[in-house]
Amino acid sequence: MDVDETCTALEFAREVREESLELLRAIGRIGAPTGDEGRRAEFVASWLRDQGATDVTVDEARNVICVLGERSAPGRAIFSAHTDVVFPDTGELPLSEDEENMYAPGIGDDTACLVTLLMATKWFLRSRPKLDTCVVVVANSGEEGLGNLRGTKQLMREATAPVTELTALDAHFPEVVTEAVGSMRYRVSVHTQGGHSWKNWGVPNAIERLSRVVCALYDLPRPTEARTTCNVGLVEGGTTVNSIASEASCLCEFRSTSEACLQEMDERLRDLVARADARDDTEVQLSVIGVRPAAGDVSESAERRLTRRCDEAIQAVLGVRARHVSSSTDANVPLSLGVPAVCVGTIAGGLPHTRDEWIRKASLEQGVAVALLLMMAHVVGDEG
């Protein structure tokens, strides 16, 4: 990592430390459940324009897209962070802080990382360096849960020039996601006639039949070519303790780093459901509710270069080695299309996906420096 660029990034991050915290307080209070990110999108778009951005749009998926450099450039280098959080609050989110930490639902995943991206973008808007490609900054939607990476899928689908790389900012220091975990998610629904628990005892119970399906699901042989897991995460059904349930359903998923393994498990689940549905007294239905692709055919050398850039930025700012991990992130989408992509954490904190999530406020300054260093890789000459 260039010493001058590192000094510039650290100095800028120090200069905007309080501004970064103020921005985090503002965005962190805006409710943004998956599928309802509009208020955050409007705030981010307005903020970018206030910083001098002239090419800012919000697309149909509520992605905020800020173009740096020339649209006529032959490629696109994307830097993104997601706006949605896992909680349903549409009003103001509760935010508090003490001397060291800030607390709020979704404050670290991914609000603080979004702030590091926006503040790094501020440096570009202020300095206007010459770039070797068209850099696109995106505050994207639909990363969490059943958002199914909607924002990034839309982004890749609607790109006006080939995307050459994507760097997502998400999670904690010093993680760098180098392997995409794909997933396939389903709803299994069971329907029977049901009845009274005493008078009609012996007729099929939808909960009991669903339980058989769940047990059979866990007994399915799993591929050994790549780590592959299954999980039933939600079960619903029935009405009262003295009623034979006529309806029951569950949400389940498979995860794997191999797309082939996911397809193999999909076939096995479909066969299992078809056999369960063959009984005359029970109807069993399967519906796909979410797909997150695993990696496709990506250039190993290009992926290594992108990963090394993240490793070096973390080492330069934090003085520690990056930790490479597998995870499901926005980087899944470009990787599935053969585009080099990584996801890097830019904050320190804990308890993600809980209402007690927190981030260490001092880490925000470090995160801004890391984000800026990653983006500076596209600055031409000594202008960085």
C-alpha positions in Angstrom: 0.0 0.0 0.0 1.4 3.4 -1.0 2.8 5.3 2.0 1.6 8.7 0.7 -1.9 7.4 0.1 -2.0 5.8 3.5 -1.0 9.1 5.1 -3.7 11.0 3.1 -6.4 8.5 4.1 -5.5 8.6 7.7 -5.3 12.4 7.8 -8.7 12.7 6.1 -10.3 10.2 8.4 -9.0 12.1 11.4 -10.2 15.4 10.0 -13.8 14.1 9.4 -14.0 12.1 12.6 -16.7 14.1 14.2 -18.6 14.6 11.0 -18.6 10.8 10.5 -20.1 10.3 13.9 -22.8 12.9 13.2 -23.6 11.2 9.9 -23.8 7.8 11.7 -26.2 9.3 14.3 -28.4 10.7 11.6 -28.6 7.6 9.4 -28.6 5.2 12.4 -32.0 6.6 13.5 -33.7 6.1 10.2 -35.8 2.9 10.1 -34.9 0.8 7.0 -36.4 -2.7 7.1 -35.6 -4.8 4.1 -38.0 -3.8 1.3 -38.7 -0.4 2.9 -35.3 1.4 2.5 -36.8 4.5 0.8 -36.3 6.9 3.7 -32.6 6.0 4.0 -32.2 6.1 0.3 -33.6 9.6 0.1 -31.4 10.8 2.9 -28.2 9.3 1.4 -29.0 10.7 -2.1 -29.6 14.2 -0.6 -26.4 14.0 1.4 -24.3 13.1 -1.6 -25.7 16.0 -3.6 -24.9 18.3 -0.7 -21.3 17.2 -0.9 -21.1 18.2 -4.5 -22.1 14.9 -6.3 -23.7 15.7 -9.7 -24.4 12.2 -10.9 -26.7 10.6 -8.3 -29.8 8.5 -9.0 -32.1 6.2 -7.1 -33.2 3.2 -9.1 -36.3 1.0 -8.9 -34.8 -1.2 -6.3 -34.0 1.9 -4.1 -30.3 1.6 -4.8 -28.6 5.0 -4.4 -26.0 5.2 -7.2 -23.3 7.9 -7.3 -21.0 7.9 -10.3 -17.4 9.2 -9.9 -15.4 9.7 -13.0 -16.5 9.4 -16.6 -19.5 7.3 -17.6 -17.8 6.8 -21.0 -15.1 4.7 -19.3 -15.1 1.1 -20.6 -15.6 -0.5 -17.1 -17.2 -0.1 -13.7 -15.5 -0.5 -10.3 -18.3 -0.7 -7.7 -18.0 0.1 -4.0 -21.2 -0.7 -2.0 -22.7 -0.9 1.4 -26.3 -1.8 2.1 -29.0 0.4 3.6 -31.4 -2.2 5.0 -31.5 -3.6 8.5 -33.1 -6.8 9.9 -35.6 -5.0 12.1 -39.2 -4.1 11.1 -39.1 -0.5 12.6 -40.3 2.0 10.0 -40.1 4.9 12.5 -37.1 6.3 14.3 -34.7 3.7 15.6 -33.6 4.0 19.2 -30.0 5.1 19.3 -27.8 5.8 22.4 -24.1 6.1 23.1 -21.5 6.4 25.8 -18.0 7.6 25.7 -16.7 4.5 23.8 -19.6 2.9 22.0 -22.8 3.7 20.0 -25.8 1.4 20.2 -28.8 0.9 17.9 -30.4 -1.9 15.9 -28.4 -2.3 12.7 -25.8 0.3 13.7 -23.0 -2.0 12.6 -24.7 -4.1 10.1 -24.5 -2.2 8.0 -25.1 1.5 8.9 -21.6 2.2 10.1 -20.0 0.6 7.1 -22.3 2.7 4.9 -21.0 5.8 6.7 -17.3 4.8 6.0 -18.2 4.5 2.3 -20.0 7.8 2.2 -17.2 9.7 3.9 -14.6 8.1 1.6 -16.8 9.3 -1.3 -16.7 12.8 0.2 -12.9 12.8 -0.2 -13.3 12.0 -3.9 -16.0 14.7 -4.4 -13.8 17.2 -2.7 -10.5 16.3 -4.4 -11.7 15.3 -7.8 -8.7 13.0 -8.6 -8.2 11.5 -12.1 -9.4 7.9 -12.2 -8.4 4.9 -14.2 -12.0 3.7 -14.6 -15.5 4.7 -13.7 -15.9 4.3 -10.0 -19.5 3.7 -8.8 -20.5 4.2 -5.2 -23.8 2.4 -4.2 -25.9 2.4 -1.1 -27.8 -0.7 -2.0 -31.0 -2.3 -0.8 -32.2 -5.8 -0.1 -29.1 -7.4 1.4 -30.7 -8.8 4.6 -32.9 -11.9 4.9 -35.4 -12.4 2.2 -34.2 -9.3 0.4 -32.3 -11.9 -1.6 -29.6 -9.4 -2.6 -32.2 -7.6 -4.7 -30.3 -4.4 -4.9 -27.1 -5.9 -6.1 -28.9 -8.1 -8.5 -30.6 -5.1 -10.0 -27.3 -3.2 -10.1 -25.5 -6.0 -12.0 -28.4 -6.4 -14.4 -28.8 -2.8 -15.2 -25.0 -1.9 -15.4 -24.4 0.3 -18.5 -20.9 -1.0 -18.9 -19.2 -4.2 -17.8 -18.5 -4.4 -14.0 -14.8 -5.2 -13.6 -14.9 -5.6 -9.8 -17.2 -5.1 -6.7 -16.1 -4.3 -3.2 -18.8 -4.5 -0.5 -18.3 -2.9 2.9 -20.0 -5.0 5.5 -19.2 -6.7 8.8 -16.3 -6.2 11.3 -12.5 -5.7 11.3 -10.4 -7.5 10.2 -12.6 -9.8 8.2 -12.4 -10.1 4.4 -15.0 -12.4 2.8 -13.2 -14.3 0.1 -15.6 -17.2 -0.4 -19.3 -16.8 -1.2 -21.8 -18.9 0.7 -24.9 -19.4 -1.5 -28.3 -20.4 -0.2 -31.6 -21.7 -1.4 -34.6 -20.9 0.9 -38.1 -22.6 0.8 -41.5 -22.7 2.4 -42.9 -26.2 2.9 -46.6 -26.1 3.5 -48.8 -29.1 4.6 -52.6 -29.1 4.3 -55.0 -31.7 5.7 -58.7 -31.8 6.6 -58.1 -31.5 10.3 -60.8 -31.9 13.0 -61.6 -32.3 16.7 -58.8 -33.8 18.8 -61.2 -36.3 20.4 -64.0 -36.9 17.9 -61.8 -37.1 14.9 -58.7 -38.6 16.4 -56.8 -40.6 13.8 -57.2 -38.3 10.9 -54.0 -36.7 9.5 -52.5 -33.9 11.6 -50.7 -31.3 9.4 -48.2 -30.6 12.2 -47.4 -34.3 12.5 -47.0 -34.7 8.8 -44.8 -31.6 8.6 -42.7 -33.0 11.4 -42.0 -36.1 9.3 -40.9 -33.9 6.4 -38.6 -32.0 8.7 -37.0 -35.1 10.1 -36.6 -36.5 6.6 -35.0 -33.2 5.5 -32.3 -33.5 8.1 -31.7 -37.1 7.1 -31.1 -36.2 3.5 -27.5 -37.1 2.5 -25.4 -34.0 1.9 -22.7 -33.6 -0.7 -19.1 -33.8 0.5 -17.5 -31.8 -2.3 -18.1 -28.6 -0.3 -19.5 -27.7 3.1 -23.3 -27.9 2.8 -25.8 -27.3 5.6 -29.5 -27.4 6.1 -31.7 -25.6 8.6 -35.4 -25.3 9.5 -35.7 -21.8 11.0 -39.4 -21.2 11.5 -42.4 -23.6 12.1 -46.0 -22.4 12.1 -49.4 -24.2 12.2 -52.4 -25.3 14.1 -55.1 -23.3 15.9 -55.9 -24.7 19.4 -54.7 -27.5 21.7 -57.9 -29.4 21.1 -57.9 -29.1 17.3 -56.2 -31.5 14.8 -54.1 -29.1 12.7 -55.2 -28.7 9.1 -52.3 -26.4 8.1 -48.6 -26.2 9.0 -45.6 -24.8 7.4 -41.9 -24.2 7.9 -39.2 -22.1 6.4 -35.9 -23.9 5.6 -32.7 -23.4 3.7 -29.6 -25.0 2.3 -26.3 -23.3 2.3 -23.1 -24.1 0.5 -20.0 -22.6 -1.1 -20.8 -24.7 -4.2 -23.6 -23.9 -6.6 -23.6 -27.6 -7.7 -24.1 -28.8 -4.2 -27.1 -26.4 -3.7 -28.7 -27.7 -6.9 -28.1 -31.3 -5.7 -29.9 -30.6 -2.4 -32.7 -28.8 -4.3 -33.4 -31.9 -6.3 -33.4 -34.1 -3.1 -35.8 -31.8 -1.3 -38.2 -31.7 -4.3 -38.2 -35.5 -4.4 -38.8 -35.6 -0.7 -41.8 -33.3 -1.0 -43.2 -35.1 -4.0 -43.2 -38.4 -2.1 -44.9 -36.7 0.9 -47.5 -35.2 -1.4 -48.3 -38.6 -3.0 -50.6 -39.5 -0.1 -54.3 -38.9 -0.8 -55.0 -37.4 2.6 -52.3 -34.8 2.6 -51.2 -32.0 0.3 -47.6 -30.9 0.6 -46.4 -27.9 -1.3 -42.9 -26.4 -1.8 -42.2 -22.8 -2.8 -38.8 -21.1 -3.3 -38.7 -17.9 -1.2 -35.1 -16.9 -1.7 -31.9 -17.6 -3.8 -28.5 -16.4 -3.0 -26.0 -17.7 -5.6 -22.6 -19.1 -4.8 -19.5 -18.2 -6.8 -19.2 -19.0 -10.5 -16.1 -19.1 -12.7 -14.0 -16.1 -11.5 -10.4 -15.3 -12.5 -8.3 -16.5 -9.6 -5.6 -14.0 -10.3 -8.1 -11.1 -10.4 -9.7 -12.3 -7.2 -6.3 -12.5 -5.5 -5.4 -9.0 -6.5 -8.7 -7.6 -5.1 -8.2 -9.6 -1.9 -4.7 -8.5 -1.5 -5.8 -4.8 -1.8 -8.1 -5.4 1.2 -5.5 -7.2 3.1 -3.0 -4.4 2.6 -5.5 -1.7 3.5 -6.3 -3.4 6.8 -2.7 -3.9 7.6 -1.8 -0.3 6.8 -4.6 1.2 9.0 -4.9 -1.3 11.8 -1.5 -2.9 11.8 -3.1 -6.4 11.9 -3.5 -9.2 9.3 -6.8 -9.6 7.7 -8.9 -12.7 8.5 -10.3 -14.4 5.4 -13.8 -15.9 6.0 -16.7 -17.4 4.1 -20.1 -15.6 4.2 -23.2 -14.6 2.3 -22.9 -11.0 1.2 -23.6 -8.7 -1.7 -20.4 -10.0 -3.2 -22.2 -13.3 -4.0 -24.0 -11.8 -7.0 -20.9 -10.6 -9.0 -19.0 -13.7 -8.0 -21.8 -15.9 -9.4 -21.5 -13.9 -12.7 -17.7 -14.4 -12.9 -16.9 -10.9 -11.7 -14.1 -10.5 -9.0 -15.7 -9.4 -5.7 -14.9 -9.2 -2.0 -16.6 -8.0 1.1 -14.6 -6.3 3.8 -15.5 -5.2 7.3 -14.8 -1.5 8.2 -15.8 -1.2 11.8 -15.4 -2.9 15.2 -18.4 -3.9 17.2 -20.7 -6.7 18.3 -24.1 -8.3 18.7 -25.2 -7.9 15.1 -28.9 -8.8 14.3 -29.9 -7.9 17.8 -31.5 -4.8 19.1 -28.4 -4.3 21.4 -26.0 -4.1 18.5 -23.0 -1.7 19.1 -20.0 -0.3 17.4 -16.8 1.2 18.8 -16.9 4.8 17.9 -13.1 5.1 17.5 -13.3 2.3 14.8 -15.3 4.6 12.5 -12.3 6.7 11.8 -10.2 3.6 11.0 -13.0 2.4 8.7 -13.1 5.6 6.8 -9.4 5.3 6.2 -9.7 1.7 5.0 -12.6 2.5 2.7 -10.7 5.4 1.2 -7.5 3.4 0.6 -9.6 0.7 -1.2 -11.1 3.4 -3.5 -7.8 5.1 -4.0 -6.6 2.1 -5.9 -8.3 3.7 -8.9 -6.6 7.1 -8.6 -4.2 7.7 -11.4 -0.6 8.9 -10.7 0.3 10.8 -7.6 -3.0 12.5 -7.2 -4.0 10.3 -4.3 
